[in-house]
Amino acid sequence: MSTQRRVALVTGSSTGIGETVARRLAAENISVVVNSARSVEAGEKVAASLPDALYVQADVSDEDQARRLVARAVEHYGRLDILVNNAGVTRAVPHADLEAASPAVWREIFDLNVFGTWQTTVAAMPALRESGEGVVVNVSSVAGSRPTGSSIPYAVSKAAVEHMTRLLAVAMGPQVRVNAVAPGLVETGWTEGSDFFAAIAEQVAAVAPLRRVGRPEDVSEAVLSLIRATYTTGQVLMVDGGGTLVR
């Protein structure tokens, strides 16, 4: 199958921010490859609800699966124009509890957040170059540049993603642009009913200039803006309601 529509691959897009990004891109008449490692039924439902979408199960922390995911996308649509590296994982570990941030925790987080982003980007790069308007948007976090986040390994993984973004922008230009979004606290289905999240959200909303926490739609709009911004590369766009200005 080949298509004249642009094609986007969004990793980790069966729920949450990734799902919202997939839906926003579909609303722009972009064909979307929906992906998840485990939530197969949810991913299939998302793809089925979109005008032109394909679901592919793959764990991008595994290089072979990342390459298979990209190959399936290109095989199905005949092209790939946009890659959104959204798949990620974290573990809540108090920053002062160094023993709890074990090598196993570091490996789990880096395998997906860093190596998954890298492996999928490497696999996608030939098709993105061929596109003529290829673009990568990585999903980072404010923890990538501020001393915050659910754990030190998570924050360091996002710092790595941000510097990877800058290095790839230099190396892959002018054929492919590479940018990132760095969300602050975002309310998703995973946070519903969480007293812990509600307490943190209240603290953030009290000081952030926009006086609220983020929504997945805020992130998807930022992703879309970077896809559209044809003279922007190597940038990390904060999506935090101005929170990092005052915290």
N, C-alpha and C positions, 0 to 999 in steps of 0.2 A: 504494500500500500504506500502511495506517496501523496503528499498534500501540499497545497500552496500556502496553507496557514502556518504561522510560526508554531513551533513545538517546544514545550517546556517540560522538563523533568524536575519534580519536586520531591526530594527524599523526605521520608518521615511525614507523609501527608495524609495519613488515614484519620487523624484527629488533630485538635488543637490549632496551633499557629500554622502548621503545614497544610492542614485541610483548608483553612481560611485563605491561605496564599493560592492554593490550587483553584479554589472557587473564584477568587478575584481574577486570576489570569484567564480562566475559562470565560468569564464575563467580558473579557477583552477580545473574544474570538480567537483565543490561543488554544491549541490542542494540548492536553495535559497528560503526562504520565504520572500516575499516583503510585506511591510506594510506601511499604512498611516492612518491618522485619517479622513482626508477629501478628499484628491486628489485621488478619486477612479479611475477615468478614466486613469489618469497618471500612477497609480500603476498597474492597469490591463495591460496597454501597456508595461510597463517595464517587468512584469512577462511573458507576451506573447512573448517577444523578446528574452528571455533566454532559454537555452536548456532544463532545468528542474527546473521550478519555480512555486510557488503557491503565489497568492495574497490574503491577508487577511486584511480587513478593521478593525481597532481597535484603539481606543484612549487609549494609555497605561497609561495616567494620571488617568484613572478609573481602579480600581483594578479588577473588574469583567471582563472588556474587556481585560486587560493584561493577565489574566489567560485563557480567552477564546482563545486569540491569540496563546499562547503557546500550549494549548490543541489541537487546530486545526492543528498546525504544526506537533506535535507528532502523532496525529491521521492519518494525511495524509502520512507522511514519515516513521513512526515507530521509529523515533529516532531524537535526536537533539544534535549536537556536538559543535556548535558555536553560541554565542549570541553577536551581535553588538548592543549596546544601543546607537543609534544615534538620536532618536527623541528628539527634544528640541525646545524651544521657547525663544525669548527675546523681550524686549521692550526698545527703545532708550529713556533713561532718563538721563539728565546731572547729574553727580555725586554730584554736589553742590546743586541740587534742591531736598532737602530731602522730601518736601511735595509731590512732584510728584511721588516719590517712595512709593506709597500708599500701605496699606495692601493688596488691591486687586491685585496690580502688583506683590507683593511678592508671594501671593498665586498662581496666574496664572503660574509664572515661576517655583516655587518650585513643584507645582503639576505635571508638566511634566518632568522637568529636573532632579529632585531629586526623588520624589515618583514614577514617571514613570520608571526610571532606577531601583529603588529598587524593585518595584512590579513585573516587568518583570523578573528580575534576580531571585527573590524568586520562581516565578512560574516555571522558566526554570531549576532550580537547580537539581531536581530529575533526569530529563532526561540527563542533562550535567554530573552528577555523573555517571550515568549508562553508558554513552558513553565510559568512560575509558580514553578519551583524550579531555574532555570538556574544553572550553575556553570562557571567556567573555572579550570583548574589549569595554570599555566605551569611548564615544566621549566627551571630556571635551573641554577646551579652555585655551589659555595662560592667560586669565583673571582669571582662577582658582588659579593662583599663583603670579600674578603681579597686581599692582593697576591700572588696565585698564578695558576695556570692555564697552559694550553699556549701562550698568546700574549697580549700586551696587547690586541690587537683582540678576542679571544675574551672575555677578562675584562670588558672595557668593554661588550661586547654583552650579557653576562649582568647587569651592573649596570643597564643600560637596561631589560632585561626586568623586573627586580625593581621598579624605580621605576614602570614602566608598570603593573605589577600593583597597586601602591598607588593610583595615580591612577585606574585603571579601577574599583577597588573603591569609591572615593568617588563617581565619576561614574555608575556603573551600579546602585548600590544604590537601593532595597532589592530590586529584581526579580532581580538577578544578583549572585552572590558571585564574587569573583576572588581567588585565592590562588596561591602558587607553592611548589614544592619545590626545594631546593638540594642536590643530591647532592654528596658528596665523591668520592673515587676509587672507581669501580665496576668490578668485573670482568665483562666481557661477552665474547661470541664474538670481538670484534675484538681483545681483549687476549691471547687464548690463545697461548701459545708465545712471547710477547714478553719477552725478557730485560730490556728497559728497563722495562716495566711491572712485572715481578717485583721489580726492585730498588726501585722507588718504593713498591710495595705492602708490601715488607718494612719500609721506613722508616716508613710510615704505621701499620702494625700494631704496631710497636714502641712507639709513643707514644700512639695513640688509646685512650681509656678502654675501649672495647669490643674492642681488640686484634685487629682484622681490618679489611679493606677491605669496601666495600659489595658487595651483590649486587643484580641487577635487581629481585628480589622485595622488597628493602628499600624501594626507590623506589616500586614499585607499591602497597605497603601504605600508604605515606605519602600517595600520591595519593588512594587510596580513603578514607583518614581525613579528608582535606580535603573530599572530596565529601560525606561524611556529616556533617561539622561545620557544622550549619545556622546557628550563631551566630558563625561565624568568617569574616572577610573582610579582605583587604588584608594578609595575613600571608605571610611567607616561612619555610617550615619547613626547617631544616637536617637533612639526612639523611647524616650523616658519622661516625656512631659516636662522636661527641664530639670529633672531631679538631680542630675550630676552637677548642675550649676550651684546648688546650695547644700549638697551633702558630700 
